[in-house]
Amino acid sequence: MRRVSFIGNHLKNLTYLIVMGLVISLLQGPLFVSASNVQPKTVKIGYYENEIFQEGASEDAIKSGYAYEYYMKLSEYTGWRYEYVYGSFNDLYHMLLDGDIDMLAGLAYKEERADLIGYPDMAMGTESYNLVKYESNHEITSDVETLAGHSIGVLDSAMADALDEFLDKYNVDADVVRYEYTDELTEDFEAGVVDVLAVEGEGTNKRSGYEVLLTFGMTDYYICVSNSRGDLLKELNAAQTDLFNDEPYYTSSLSSKYRGSSVSAQALSSVERAWLENNDSLTVGYLNNYLPYSSTDVYGNVTGVIRELMPAIFNAIDVNNISVSYVGYDTYEDMITAINNEEIDVAFPVGGGIYHSEQNGIYQTEPVVSISTELVFDHVVVNPSAATFAVNSSNSMQYYYIKTYYPEAEIVYYDNIEQCLEAVMKHEVDCTTLNGLRAGEILKNYKYNRLSVRQLSEKDARCIGVKIGNDGLLRLLNRGINILADDYSESIAYKYTKDLYNYSFIDWLDDYLMGVLIVIVLIVVVSVIILHVRTIRKNRVILALRNSNKNQLVLIENIARSIKEPITEIHDISTTASQVMDDEKLVSDSLKKIADDSEGIKTTADKIIDASILDKGKLILNKGKVNVAAFAKDIESYIQPRADAKGINYSVKTKKIKTKDIMVDRERLTQAITAVVDNSLKFTGAGGTIKVTVEEQPCSNMSMARMVFTIKDDGIGMSDEFKDIAFDAFTKEENALEANLTGVGLGLTITKKLVELMGGYVTLMSKKNLGTEVTITLDCKISYN
């Protein structure tokens, strides 16, 4: 009783715990929620056509632009899906006020509408407002007063308000024409309806002949939210904050991506145009022995990135009338002296930062390449600031880099970079540096294989140098560099690094010594195997020759059998007929038999000739229109008499035929099919069945019809061994020879080659004593005539 009571109490407690657990789980809800069950919000976003900013403002158009990419980036943080609502900016703005759309991008901040719509904490970008004219209009210049009395076209937006404020500030009386649609504004400007175009500097596509006059304003712009969607504004603020934390330069990089195609990138300023008007040539000084950036090749011509960079810069800004020449210098100091003496217009490459460039009397352009610097050492250098550096005295950029970032380091000069690397290996110094685009190929040379590298954290830019004061040229070069892809120079540098690596015999041995030893061992082993194999092959060749002679005798026997029987019959019939010339019926029957046997001999000869022509690839098809139903009837009527004579049940059926006429070589297709049926007649006994099916199957090419011809019999069939060679010429199975069946073994061979010539294929299925099925599949062009 005590034991039962103890167990009973435990069961009662267990039941209580289970019930309580179920109650708690029901109150708390599910512990795990599948992410797939969270439904993304659909956000109605106003989408208006605006060059570069957002394009593709219609249902089926492909969307692109700064704003569109920004929407997609926000979606990565919010999971929003967008429903685009199209219209003009003004229409969409009023829809935003009315709550008919949730969001609209590209709005500048205005105090009077801060209570009407929701502004997020962060802008989506910054835009400058520019005035643009045609180059041919000489009445208007960058002097703001020349705008007086002229018409200015502007999109009816915050930009129009900024323009009004600008004109009021300078007391300029100009006719400001507001437009609702960008396309109409651009068309009127190009047609001369308005004299000046007000544009977003980075939001309007570049066009030939435009000249930027001046910038009249700059503003942040936002994605604004309808006041009815406070939930979206909260999510937008969170998303923009997270984006900034994850990718602080995202909007800058997005702006750079689209800036190259904008009018501000293409339309030259008056300073740049003045330089172009006064210059038709440019002399480029470059540093020798500094590939992949620059050097002189064996023919005395410039080579390296600079050779392609200068033409690319001018092409990017549509300047094609500048003749560029090049002068090489062996040292950086000589090149800098030349630019200050105005012997050259620009120098490449220059680097080391703007301080050293100022000391050298030059401007630096925007970086052409900004790449890491590699610290090269034999023994580990823990603290570069306390190390001794080998520096190439011909290249001051290396000195500038070390003095800028490791001012306490000791410097030892050498005549070239090769001597610097040798000094590291001899432990005369602790280390040296190599530019990131040069290090990999230089250190591949065998003599430097002891050296190690470590990437330094500070990058080193390579720029084009322009003499201080030549600001028109500087701005032209910067404009072109900014339009080119960020990785343009790096992408072409690989073509010029090969000369940094001299592949020697020692390098080859180092790379392949183990492989060479393995190859030698393999050669010895293979040689022994080859000698053994050759002995075996020699014995096989002798045996094959003997078998070949035997096969030739079999072939001759097959041909002889095929000819002997009809010739013997012809001889016997002609002898009989000559003895009974007065029996007209017997003579007639004899002559018919002679004709049949002669036709058989002719068919055998034709098969041999056809096989030879097909084997040489000289057969030409003669395609014509063929009625499918009529063709099937012809096949039936052609074979039926012989089948009836042998007591074989023969039939031809059509199946799923949709195409009336096809284009095919009727004669050769008939030959291919009847050759297979002839085989069936030979190997099917009296009372047997031969079925021919003509079927149309689906074809992926709408102009073609796939016709499938199946010949199936219940004759003696083939062995598995013979099926593998059934399509070979002059092959016959033993049972056919034993049965004394005539034929030379070419029927299936000819069929296969004819069908393949017509673009089809043949398959075969057969079982010994059960029958054979041959399928011919052919795609035929449909005839619509």
C-alpha positions in Angstrom: 0.0 0.0 0.0 2.8 2.4 0.8 4.4 1.7 -2.6 1.2 2.4 -4.5 0.6 5.6 -2.6 4.1 6.8 -3.4 3.7 6.1 -7.1 0.2 7.7 -7.1 1.5 10.9 -5.5 4.3 11.2 -8.1 1.8 10.7 -11.0 -0.4 13.4 -9.5 2.5 15.8 -9.3 3.7 14.9 -12.8 0.2 15.5 -14.2 0.1 18.9 -12.4 3.4 20.0 -13.9 2.3 19.0 -17.4 -0.9 20.9 -17.2 0.9 24.0 -15.8 3.4 23.8 -18.6 0.7 23.7 -21.3 -1.1 26.7 -19.7 2.2 28.7 -19.6 3.0 27.9 -23.2 -0.4 28.9 -24.4 -0.2 32.2 -22.5 3.3 33.0 -23.8 2.5 32.1 -27.4 5.0 30.4 -29.8 8.7 30.3 -28.7 9.9 30.4 -32.2 8.6 32.4 -35.1 9.7 31.7 -38.6 11.2 34.6 -40.5 9.2 33.6 -43.5 6.0 34.4 -41.6 6.9 38.1 -41.2 5.1 39.9 -44.1 7.1 42.8 -45.6 5.4 46.2 -45.8 4.4 47.5 -49.1 5.3 51.2 -49.4 3.7 53.5 -52.1 6.5 55.6 -53.4 6.1 58.5 -55.8 8.3 58.0 -58.8 8.8 60.9 -61.3 11.1 61.1 -64.2 14.3 62.9 -63.5 17.6 62.4 -65.3 20.2 60.5 -63.3 18.2 60.9 -60.1 15.5 58.4 -61.0 14.7 57.1 -64.4 12.2 54.7 -65.8 9.0 56.4 -64.6 6.5 54.1 -66.3 5.1 50.6 -65.6 7.3 48.6 -68.0 10.4 50.7 -68.0 13.7 49.6 -66.5 14.4 51.7 -63.4 17.8 53.2 -62.5 19.3 56.2 -60.9 20.7 57.6 -57.7 17.3 57.6 -55.9 16.3 54.1 -57.2 19.5 52.5 -55.8 19.0 54.4 -52.6 15.5 52.9 -52.3 16.9 49.4 -52.8 19.6 50.0 -50.2 17.0 51.1 -47.6 15.0 47.9 -48.4 17.9 45.8 -47.3 17.4 47.3 -43.8 13.6 47.6 -43.7 12.4 44.7 -45.9 10.1 47.1 -47.7 8.5 46.3 -51.0 7.7 49.2 -53.2 4.6 50.1 -55.2 5.5 52.8 -57.6 3.1 55.6 -58.3 4.0 57.7 -61.4 3.4 61.3 -62.2 5.0 64.8 -62.2 6.8 66.1 -59.2 4.0 68.5 -58.3 1.3 66.0 -58.7 3.1 63.5 -56.5 3.9 66.1 -53.9 0.1 66.9 -53.5 -0.6 63.1 -53.3 2.0 63.0 -50.5 0.1 65.8 -48.7 -3.2 64.0 -49.2 -1.8 60.6 -48.0 -2.3 58.9 -51.4 1.3 57.9 -51.5 3.6 57.1 -48.5 7.0 58.6 -49.7 8.5 61.0 -52.1 12.2 61.6 -52.7 14.2 64.6 -53.7 12.6 67.3 -51.4 14.6 70.1 -50.0 13.9 71.2 -46.4 11.5 74.1 -46.2 10.2 75.5 -42.9 6.7 76.1 -44.3 6.2 72.4 -45.1 7.9 70.9 -42.1 4.5 70.4 -40.5 2.9 69.1 -43.7 5.2 66.2 -44.4 7.6 64.0 -42.3 11.3 64.8 -42.8 13.7 62.1 -41.6 16.8 63.0 -39.4 19.2 62.4 -42.3 19.3 63.7 -45.9 19.7 61.2 -48.7 22.1 63.4 -50.5 23.3 66.9 -51.4 22.8 68.7 -54.7 24.2 71.8 -56.3 22.1 74.0 -58.6 23.9 75.2 -61.8 23.0 77.5 -64.6 24.0 76.1 -68.1 24.1 77.8 -71.5 25.1 76.7 -75.0 28.7 77.4 -75.9 27.6 79.3 -78.9 25.7 81.9 -76.8 28.4 84.6 -76.3 26.0 87.2 -74.7 25.8 85.3 -71.4 28.9 84.7 -69.4 29.8 83.6 -65.8 29.1 87.3 -64.8 25.7 87.1 -63.1 24.7 90.5 -64.5 24.7 89.1 -68.1 21.6 87.1 -67.2 19.5 90.2 -67.1 16.8 90.3 -69.9 17.3 86.6 -70.7 15.0 83.7 -70.0 15.9 80.9 -67.6 14.1 77.6 -67.6 13.8 75.7 -64.3 11.9 72.7 -62.9 9.1 73.8 -60.6 10.6 72.6 -57.4 12.9 73.8 -54.6 15.4 74.6 -57.3 13.1 77.3 -58.7 12.8 78.9 -55.3 16.6 78.9 -54.9 16.9 80.5 -58.3 14.5 83.3 -57.4 16.4 84.0 -54.2 19.7 84.1 -56.1 18.4 86.5 -58.7 16.9 88.8 -56.0 20.2 88.7 -54.1 22.0 90.1 -57.1 19.1 92.3 -58.3 19.1 90.6 -61.7 15.9 91.0 -63.7 15.6 87.7 -65.7 12.5 85.9 -67.0 12.2 82.7 -64.9 10.0 80.1 -66.7 8.9 77.2 -64.5 8.3 73.7 -66.0 6.4 70.8 -64.6 8.3 68.1 -66.6 12.0 67.7 -67.1 11.5 66.6 -70.8 9.6 69.7 -71.7 12.2 71.9 -70.0 15.1 70.3 -71.9 13.3 70.4 -75.2 12.6 74.1 -74.9 16.2 74.8 -74.0 17.5 72.9 -77.0 15.0 74.6 -79.2 16.1 78.1 -78.0 12.8 78.9 -76.3 14.8 79.6 -73.1 18.3 81.0 -73.1 19.6 79.4 -69.9 18.9 76.1 -68.2 18.8 75.7 -64.4 19.8 72.1 -63.6 20.8 69.9 -60.7 24.5 69.6 -61.3 24.7 65.9 -60.7 21.1 65.1 -61.7 21.1 66.0 -65.4 22.7 63.9 -68.1 25.8 65.4 -69.9 25.2 66.8 -73.3 27.5 68.1 -76.0 27.8 71.9 -76.3 26.7 72.7 -72.7 28.8 75.2 -70.6 28.3 75.6 -66.9 28.1 79.3 -66.0 27.8 79.3 -62.3 26.4 77.5 -59.2 23.5 79.4 -57.7 22.6 77.2 -54.8 23.2 74.0 -52.9 20.8 72.0 -50.7 20.4 68.7 -48.9 17.4 66.7 -50.2 15.4 64.1 -48.4 13.0 61.1 -48.7 9.9 62.6 -47.1 7.0 60.6 -45.6 3.3 61.3 -45.5 2.2 62.5 -42.0 -0.3 59.6 -42.0 2.6 57.1 -41.9 4.5 57.8 -38.8 5.5 54.1 -38.6 7.4 54.5 -41.9 9.2 57.6 -40.7 10.4 55.8 -37.6 11.7 52.8 -39.7 13.3 55.2 -42.2 15.2 57.0 -39.5 16.5 53.7 -38.1 17.4 52.4 -41.5 19.4 55.6 -42.5 21.2 55.5 -39.1 22.2 51.8 -39.6 23.3 52.5 -43.1 25.5 55.4 -42.1 27.1 53.3 -39.3 27.7 50.3 -41.7 28.7 52.3 -44.8 29.5 55.9 -43.8 30.6 56.8 -47.4 27.7 55.1 -49.2 26.0 58.3 -50.4 29.4 59.7 -51.5 30.2 56.6 -53.5 26.7 56.6 -55.0 27.1 60.2 -56.0 30.5 59.4 -57.6 29.0 56.6 -59.6 26.5 58.9 -61.3 28.5 62.1 -61.4 30.5 61.0 -64.5 27.3 61.0 -66.6 26.1 64.3 -65.3 26.1 67.8 -67.0 28.3 69.2 -64.2 30.9 66.5 -65.0 30.8 67.2 -68.7 30.1 70.9 -69.1 33.4 72.7 -68.9 33.9 75.9 -66.9 35.2 79.1 -68.5 38.6 78.6 -67.0 38.9 75.2 -68.6 37.6 76.5 -72.0 40.2 79.3 -71.8 42.9 76.7 -71.5 41.6 74.7 -74.4 41.4 77.9 -76.5 45.0 78.7 -75.8 46.5 75.2 -76.1 46.4 72.6 -78.8 49.2 70.3 -77.4 50.3 68.8 -74.1 53.8 67.6 -73.2 53.8 64.8 -70.6 56.9 64.1 -68.5 57.1 60.6 -67.1 59.4 58.6 -64.8 61.5 55.9 -66.4 61.8 52.4 -64.9 58.6 52.7 -62.9 56.3 50.2 -64.5 53.4 49.6 -64.5 53.0 53.4 -64.2 55.6 54.6 -66.8 58.8 53.8 -68.6 60.4 53.8 -72.0 60.4 50.6 -74.1 63.2 49.2 -76.2 62.0 51.3 -79.2 62.2 54.5 -77.3 58.5 54.9 -76.9 56.5 55.6 -73.8 54.9 52.6 -72.1 52.9 51.9 -69.0 49.6 53.2 -67.7 50.4 56.8 -68.7 50.4 55.8 -72.4 46.6 55.0 -72.2 45.7 57.3 -69.3 46.1 60.7 -71.0 44.1 59.9 -74.1 41.4 58.3 -71.9 41.1 61.5 -69.8 40.6 63.7 -72.8 38.2 61.3 -74.4 36.1 61.2 -71.2 35.5 65.0 -71.5 35.1 64.9 -75.3 38.2 66.9 -76.0 39.8 65.4 -79.2 42.0 68.2 -80.5 44.9 68.0 -78.1 48.1 66.5 -79.4 50.0 64.7 -76.6 53.7 64.1 -76.6 55.9 62.3 -74.0 59.3 62.9 -72.4 60.9 60.3 -70.1 63.1 61.2 -67.1 65.4 59.0 -65.1 64.9 60.7 -61.8 61.9 62.3 -60.0 63.9 65.4 -59.3 64.7 65.9 -63.0 61.0 65.6 -63.9 59.9 68.1 -61.3 62.6 70.5 -62.5 61.4 70.2 -66.0 57.8 71.0 -65.1 58.9 74.1 -63.1 61.0 75.2 -66.1 57.9 74.7 -68.3 59.7 72.1 -70.4 56.7 69.9 -69.8 53.1 70.6 -69.0 52.4 67.7 -66.6 54.4 65.1 -64.7 53.5 61.5 -64.0 53.5 59.9 -61.5 53.7 62.3 -58.6 53.0 61.5 -55.0 54.0 61.9 -51.4 51.1 64.2 -50.4 50.2 67.8 -51.0 52.8 69.2 -48.7 55.7 67.8 -50.7 53.9 68.7 -53.9 53.6 72.3 -52.7 57.3 72.4 -51.9 58.0 71.2 -55.4 55.8 73.9 -57.0 53.1 71.6 -58.3 49.4 70.7 -57.9 48.4 67.1 -57.5 45.3 65.9 -59.5 42.8 63.6 -58.0 44.5 60.2 -57.4 44.9 58.1 -60.5 45.7 55.1 -58.3 45.5 54.9 -54.5 47.2 51.7 -53.6 48.8 50.1 -50.5 52.6 50.2 -49.9 54.4 47.0 -49.1 57.2 46.8 -46.5 59.9 44.5 -47.8 62.2 42.8 -45.3 64.4 39.7 -44.6 64.1 39.7 -40.8 60.8 40.8 -39.3 60.4 44.5 -38.7 58.2 45.1 -35.8 58.4 48.9 -35.6 59.1 50.6 -38.9 59.6 53.9 -37.2 62.8 52.5 -35.5 64.0 50.7 -38.7 66.6 51.6 -41.3 65.1 52.0 -44.8 66.8 51.6 -48.1 65.5 54.4 -50.4 65.9 54.7 -54.2 67.5 58.1 -54.8 65.9 58.3 -58.2 62.4 58.2 -56.8 61.6 60.9 -54.2 58.1 59.6 -53.8 59.5 56.7 -51.7 61.4 59.2 -49.5 58.3 61.3 -49.1 56.2 58.4 -48.0 58.7 57.2 -45.4 59.3 60.7 -44.0 55.6 61.4 -43.8 54.6 58.2 -41.9 57.8 57.2 -40.2 59.7 60.4 -39.6 62.0 58.9 -37.0 63.2 56.1 -39.4 66.8 56.2 -40.7 67.3 56.4 -44.4 70.1 55.0 -46.6 70.1 56.0 -50.3 70.8 53.6 -53.2 70.9 54.3 -56.9 67.9 52.1 -57.8 65.3 49.7 -56.3 67.3 46.7 -57.2 70.2 47.9 -55.0 67.7 48.7 -52.2 66.4 45.1 -52.3 69.9 43.7 -52.3 70.8 45.9 -49.4 67.9 44.3 -47.4 69.1 40.8 -48.3 72.7 41.7 -47.2 71.3 43.2 -44.0 72.8 46.5 -44.7 69.4 47.9 -43.9 66.3 46.5 -42.2 63.8 47.1 -44.9 62.6 49.0 -48.0 59.2 49.7 -49.6 57.6 48.8 -52.9 54.4 50.3 -54.4 51.5 47.8 -54.3 51.2 47.6 -58.0 54.9 46.7 -58.4 55.7 44.5 -55.4 54.1 41.3 -56.6 55.9 41.0 -59.9 59.3 42.3 -58.7 59.5 39.9 -55.8 58.6 36.9 -58.0 62.2 37.1 -59.3 64.2 34.2 -57.9 67.0 36.3 -56.4 64.4 37.9 -54.0 62.8 34.7 -52.9 64.2 35.1 -49.3 62.4 38.4 -48.9 59.0 38.8 -47.1 56.4 41.5 -47.4 53.9 43.2 -45.1 51.2 45.6 -46.2 51.4 48.9 -44.5 48.2 50.6 -43.3 48.8 53.9 -45.0 48.0 54.0 -48.8 50.1 56.0 -51.2 48.4 57.9 -54.1 49.8 58.3 -57.5 48.6 61.5 -59.3 49.4 63.7 -62.3 51.4 66.8 -61.4 50.6 70.3 -62.8 52.6 73.4 -62.2 51.0 75.7 -59.6 49.0 78.4 -61.4 47.9 76.2 -64.3 44.5 75.7 -62.8 42.6 75.4 -66.1 44.6 72.3 -67.0 44.3 71.0 -63.5 40.5 71.2 -63.5 40.4 69.6 -67.0 42.5 66.6 -65.8 40.5 66.3 -62.6 37.2 66.3 -64.5 38.4 63.5 -66.8 39.8 61.4 -63.9 36.5 61.7 -62.0 34.5 60.6 -65.1 36.8 57.5 -65.6 36.0 54.5 -63.5 37.7 54.4 -60.1 39.7 51.3 -61.0 40.5 52.4 -64.6 44.3 52.6 -64.1 44.5 49.5 -61.9 42.5 47.6 -64.5 45.1 48.3 -67.2 48.2 48.1 -65.0 48.5 44.3 -65.4 49.4 44.7 -69.0 52.6 46.5 -68.0 53.9 44.5 -65.1 55.4 41.6 -67.1 58.7 43.4 -67.6 59.2 43.6 -63.8 59.7 39.9 -63.6 62.6 38.3 -65.5 61.9 34.6 -65.6 65.3 32.8 -65.4 66.4 29.2 -65.8 66.9 29.1 -62.0 63.3 30.3 -61.6 62.3 27.5 -63.9 64.3 24.9 -61.9 62.9 26.2 -58.7 59.4 25.9 -60.0 59.7 22.6 -61.7 62.6 20.6 -60.3 60.5 18.2 -58.4 58.2 17.9 -61.4 61.2 17.3 -63.7 62.4 14.4 -61.5 58.9 12.9 -61.4 58.7 13.2 -65.2 62.1 11.5 -65.6 61.0 8.6 -63.5 57.7 8.5 -65.4 59.5 8.5 -68.7 61.6 5.5 -67.6 58.5 3.6 -66.4 56.5 4.5 -69.4 59.3 3.5 -71.8 59.3 0.0 -70.2 55.6 -0.1 -70.5 55.6 1.1 -74.1 58.2 -1.6 -75.1 56.0 -4.2 -73.5 52.8 -2.8 -75.1 54.5 -2.6 -78.5 55.4 -6.3 -78.3 51.8 -7.1 -77.4 50.5 -4.9 -80.2 52.9 -6.5 -82.7 51.4 -9.9 -81.9 47.9 -8.4 -82.1 48.6 -6.8 -85.5 49.8 -10.2 -86.9 46.6 -11.8 -85.6 44.5 -8.9 -86.9 46.0 -9.3 -90.4 45.1 -13.0 -90.3 41.6 -12.1 -89.2 41.4 -9.3 -91.9 42.2 -11.8 -94.6 39.5 -14.1 -93.1 37.0 -11.1 -93.0 37.8 -10.2 -96.6 37.0 -13.8 -97.6 33.7 -13.6 -95.7 32.9 -10.3 -97.5 33.7 -11.8 -100.8 31.6 -14.9 -99.9 28.6 -12.6 -99.0 28.8 -10.7 -102.3 29.2 -14.0 -104.2 26.2 -15.5 -102.4 24.1 -12.4 -103.3 25.0 -12.6 -106.9 25.3 -16.3 -107.4 21.7 -17.2 -106.6 20.1 -14.7 -109.1 22.7 -15.6 -111.8 22.1 -19.3 -111.3 18.3 -18.7 -111.7 18.9 -16.6 -114.7 21.0 -19.3 -116.3 18.5 -22.1 -115.5 15.5 -20.0 -116.6 17.1 -19.0 -119.9 18.0 -22.6 -120.6 14.5 -23.8 -119.9 13.0 -20.9 -121.9 15.2 -21.6 -124.9 13.8 -25.2 -125.0 10.2 -24.2 -124.8 10.1 -21.1 -127.0 6.5 -22.0 -128.1 5.2 -21.8 -124.6 4.5 -18.0 -124.4 3.4 -18.0 -120.8 6.5 -19.9 -119.6 8.7 -17.6 -121.6 7.0 -14.5 -120.2 7.3 -15.8 -116.6 10.9 -16.7 -117.2 11.7 -13.2 -118.6 9.9 -11.7 -115.6 12.0 -13.8 -113.2 15.2 -12.8 -115.1 14.2 -9.1 -114.7 13.6 -9.6 -111.0 16.9 -11.3 -110.5 18.7 -8.7 -112.5 17.1 -6.0 -110.4 18.4 -7.9 -107.3 21.9 -7.9 -108.7 21.6 -4.2 -109.6 20.3 -3.4 -106.0 23.3 -5.2 -104.5 25.6 -3.1 -106.7 23.7 0.1 -105.9 24.1 -0.6 -102.2 27.9 -1.1 -102.5 28.1 2.1 -104.6 25.9 4.1 -102.2 27.9 2.9 -99.2 31.1 4.1 -100.9 29.6 7.5 -101.8 28.3 8.0 -98.3 31.6 7.0 -96.7 33.4 9.6 -98.8 30.8 12.3 -97.9 30.0 13.0 -101.6 26.2 12.3 -101.6 24.1 15.5 -102.2 20.5 15.6 -101.0 17.7 16.8 -103.3 15.0 18.2 -101.0 11.5 18.7 -102.2 7.9 19.0 -100.8 6.6 15.6 -99.6 3.0 14.9 -98.5 3.3 12.9 -95.3 0.1 10.9 -95.7 0.9 10.1 -99.4 4.5 9.1 -98.5 3.2 6.6 -95.9 0.8 5.1 -98.5 3.7 4.7 -100.9 5.8 2.9 -98.4 2.9 0.5 -97.8 2.2 -0.2 -101.4 5.9 -0.6 -102.3 6.5 -3.4 -99.8 3.0 -5.0 -99.6 3.4 -7.4 -102.6 6.6 -8.9 -101.2 5.1 -9.2 -97.8 2.1 -10.9 -99.2 4.2 -13.3 -101.2 6.0 -14.4 -98.1 2.9 -14.6 -96.0 3.8 -11.8 -93.6 1.3 -9.5 -92.0 2.5 -6.1 -93.1 0.9 -2.7 -92.2 1.8 1.0 -92.3 0.0 3.4 -89.8 0.1 7.1 -89.2 -0.1 8.6 -85.8 -0.7 12.2 -84.5 0.1 13.7 -87.9 -0.5 17.5 -87.8 1.8 18.6 -90.6 0.6 18.1 -94.1 3.8 18.6 -96.2 7.5 18.5 -95.3 10.7 19.3 -97.1 12.9 16.2 -97.5 14.8 14.1 -100.1 12.0 11.7 -100.9 14.2 9.2 -102.7 16.8 8.9 -100.0 14.2 8.8 -97.1 12.4 6.0 -99.0 15.7 4.2 -99.4 16.5 4.5 -95.7 13.1 3.1 -94.6 12.8 0.4 -97.2 16.3 -0.9 -96.3 15.2 -1.5 -92.8 11.9 -3.1 -94.0 13.9 -5.3 -96.4 15.9 -6.6 -93.4 12.6 -7.3 -91.6 11.3 -9.3 -94.6 14.5 -11.4 -94.7 14.5 -12.2 -91.0 10.7 -12.7 -90.4 9.1 -16.0 -91.2 5.7 -16.7 -92.8 2.9 -15.7 -90.4 5.1 -13.1 -88.8 4.3 -9.4 -88.5 6.0 -6.2 -89.6 4.5 -2.9 -88.5 5.6 0.5 -89.8 4.4 3.6 -87.9 4.8 7.2 -89.1 4.3 9.5 -86.1 4.7 13.3 -85.6 6.2 14.3 -82.2 6.5 17.8 -80.7 9.5 19.8 -81.9 11.0 22.8 -80.1 11.6 24.6 -83.5 8.2 25.9 -84.7 9.3 25.8 -88.3 10.2 22.1 -88.1 8.2 18.9 -87.8 9.7 16.0 -85.9 8.8 12.8 -87.9 9.5 9.4 -86.3 9.4 6.3 -88.4 9.3 3.0 -86.5 9.8 -0.4 -88.1 9.0 -3.3 -85.8 9.0 -7.0 -86.6 8.7 -10.3 -84.6 11.5 -12.0 -86.5 14.6 -13.8 -85.4 16.1 -10.7 -83.7 19.7 -10.1 -82.9 22.1 -11.2 -80.2 23.4 -8.5 -77.8 26.9 -8.9 -79.2 25.7 -8.3 -82.8 23.6 -5.2 -81.9 26.9 -3.3 -81.1 28.1 -3.8 -84.7 24.8 -4.0 -86.5 25.4 -0.7 -88.3 28.9 -1.6 -89.4 29.3 -2.3 -93.1 29.3 -5.9 -94.4 28.3 -7.4 -91.1 25.9 -10.4 -90.8 25.1 -12.5 -87.8 25.9 -16.2 -87.9 22.3 -17.3 -88.0 21.8 -15.3 -91.2 24.8 -17.1 -92.8 23.6 -20.5 -91.5 20.1 -19.7 -92.9 21.8 -19.0 -96.3 20.1 -15.6 -96.4 21.3 -13.3 -99.2 22.6 -9.8 -98.8 26.0 -8.2 -98.2 25.2 -6.5 -94.9 24.9 -2.9 -96.0 21.2 -2.1 -95.4 21.4 -0.7 -91.8 24.8 0.9 -92.6 23.2 2.9 -95.5 20.1 3.7 -93.5 22.2 5.2 -90.6 24.4 7.3 -92.8 21.5 8.6 -94.9 19.5 9.6 -91.8 22.5 11.3 -90.2 23.2 13.1 -93.5 19.5 14.4 -93.3 20.2 15.6 -89.7 18.4 12.8 -87.9 19.4 9.7 -86.0 18.6 5.9 -85.8 18.1 3.8 -82.7 17.8 0.0 -82.6 16.3 -2.4 -80.1 16.4 -6.2 -80.6 16.1 -9.4 -78.6 17.2 -12.8 -79.9 14.2 -14.8 -81.2 11.8 -12.0 -80.2 12.2 -9.4 -83.0 13.7 -6.1 -83.8 12.5 -2.4 -83.6 14.3 0.3 -85.6 13.4 4.0 -85.0 14.3 6.8 -87.4 13.9 10.3 -86.0 14.1 13.2 -88.4 13.4 17.0 -88.0 12.0 18.2 -91.3 11.3 21.7 -92.4 7.6 22.4 -92.8 6.4 23.3 -96.3 3.7 26.0 -96.3 3.4 26.3 -100.0 
